[in-house]
Amino acid sequence: MIKINIITLFPAMFYSFLSESIPAIAQRERQLVVTLTDLRDFSGNKHRQVDDYPYGGGAGMVLKPEPLAAAIEFIVRGKENVPIIYFTPQGELLRQDIVRSFLDTAEIVVVCGHYKEIDHRIREKYITTEISIGDYVLSGGELPAMVFTDAIARLLPGVINDPESAMSDSHENGLLGFPCYTRPSEFLSMAVPEVLLSGNHKQI
């Protein structure tokens, strides 16, 4: 079982995601536990403010270090060697081998950034792994956190009915997936390749 702790400003974004499809199955099979920590609960002020203007000027707001540090410390207190992931454009591109590298990890913390950035001192002191899901801009780290969680969930024991199917997916063993067909054998005057109907498994 893997426990993923997600620190976010928008926990409600995850409710539907976690209640459907593979993530829901993984939780039902007790292979995955996901906790959602609202960063504003650690703001330390009555307005629940967690951001401030950047030193040196410039556009955008920066997530303050105190609430982030408090949230991380709350989750990892008394535990050792808990990976703390931050999704950022500067991170290593997420690949299947990176996903698999976390399968033997009992617990993971995921920090969802928002606004312009998080205070860099948090990255220096707490973050152990920086990951990117692509060269484009998103509003925050919530969607990357969902991508990572889904990629982990589908590899956990008993989650996918046919493990062989998962092993033939794109990016397993460094390969891409192959074209797939199903009934009917002819659609819009396009036929399924004859070899797939032959029953000759060696040729297929």
N, C-alpha and C positions, 0 to 999 in steps of 0.2 A: 504494500500500500504506500502511496505517496500523498503527502499533505502539501498543498500549495497555498501559501498565505499571500493574498493580494492586497496591497496598500493602494487605495484609490480615493479620489475625490467624488467618484460617481459609482457607488456600489450597485445602484439600481440597474446600471447598464448590463450587469452580469446575470440578473435574475432569469431572464428568458434563456440565455445561452446555456446556463447550468441546468435548466429544467428540461432540456430537449436532447434528443439524439445521443451521440457517443458520450459526452460529458455526463449526462443523466444516467446512462447505463453504468459507466465507470463508478459513479457514486453509489448506485443501487447495489452493485456487486462488491462494494466496500473495498475497491481497489484505489479509489481517489477520494480525498477529502479536500474541499476548497473552503477557506475562510476569507471573508471580505472585511477588511479593516478600513473604516472611514477616517481619512486623514484629518478631517475637521474635528474629530473627537479629541485630537491631541494639539489643538491650536493654542490653548493656554489663555485665550481671551474670550469675552462674552460674545463677541461678533463672529467667532469661529473663523477668523482670518488666518490663512495659511500662506499668503503670498505678499510680496512687497516689491518696490521699485528696484531695478538693478543699480548697483554701484557703478559709477562711470557714465551713467546715462544710457540712452538707447530706448528703443520701443519694446513693449512687452513687460510682463511681470515674471518674477522668479519665485519658485516655491521656497519658503523659508527653511533653514536648517533645523530649527528647534522641533517643530512638529514631526518632521521626517525622522529625526534621530529618536524622538520619544516613541514613535510608532514601531520603528525597527527594534529598539531595545525592549519594548514590551513583548514583542513576538519571540525574540531569540534569547531572552533572559534565561539563564540556567542551561542553555543548550550549546553544543559545540559544533563547529564546522558546518553551519547552515549556509548554503549558497544564497547570496542576495543578488538578484538579477535586476538590471535596469535596462529598459529598452530605449535606445538612442541611435541617431543616425551614425554616430561614431563607432558603434559596436560592430562585432563580427557578424556577418550575414548568417541568419539562421539556416541551418542545414539539418538533414536527417541524422547525421552522425552526432551533431550537437544535442539534438533531442534525445537520442539514445544514451548519451553520456550521463543523463540525469535519471535514468531508469532505476539505478541502484541507490538513489538518494531518498532518504526517508522524509525529508522536509525541505521545502524551498520557500524563499521569500521573493515576491515580485513587487517591485516599486513602479507604479504607474506615474510617469511625469505628466505635467500639464503646463499650460501657459508657455512662456519662452523657454524655460529650463528649470532644473532644480539647482539649488546652491551647490557649487562644485565641491565644497568641502564634504558633502555627503558622499559624493562619488569617490573621493579620496579615502575616506575613513571606513565606509561601510560596504560599498558595492564591490562584489567579487567577480561579477561577470556582466559585461555590456554586450547587448545583442541588438542587431538591426533586422527588420523584416523586409527592407528594401529601400531604394533611393527615392523616396517621396516623402511628403510631409503629411502627418496626421495631427489631429487636434490633441491627442494625448496617448498615453501608453495602454489604455484599456483594450483597444482592438489587438495590439500585439500580444497582450497578456492572454487574450482569448485564443489567439492562434497557437501560442505556446502550450496552453492548457489542453487544447483539443489534440495537438500533435502528441503530447504525452499520453493522454487518456486512451487513445486508440491502440497504443502498444502495450497496455497493461493486461495481465492475464485474465481471460474470461470475458473481455469487453467486446471483442469482435468474434462473431460466431465461427468464422472461417479464418483462422490464423494464416493459412496458406495464401488467402486472398491479399492479406496485408503485406505479406512478403513479396508479392508480385507488383506492388504499387510503385509508382514513379519514385525515384531517388533511393529505393532500397537496392543495395549492392551497386550503387553508382549508375543505375540504368534508368531510362524513362519508360513509362508504360506503353503498351501496344494498343492498336485500334480494337475496340470491342463492338460486338453486334449481338442483337437478340431478335426474337420474333417480331414481325413477320420476316420471312426470308427475302421478300422483295417489298420495297417501299419507294414510291415515287419513281418507279422504273429503275431503281438501284438495287442490285442483288448483293447478298452476302457473298464474300469470296467462296468459291466452290470448295476449296480445301477444308474450310471450316465445317462443311456439311458432309465430308467424306467419311468421317469416323476413323480416319487414319491418324492416331495420336502422334506418331513420330513425325509425320508431315506437318501436322498442326503446330 
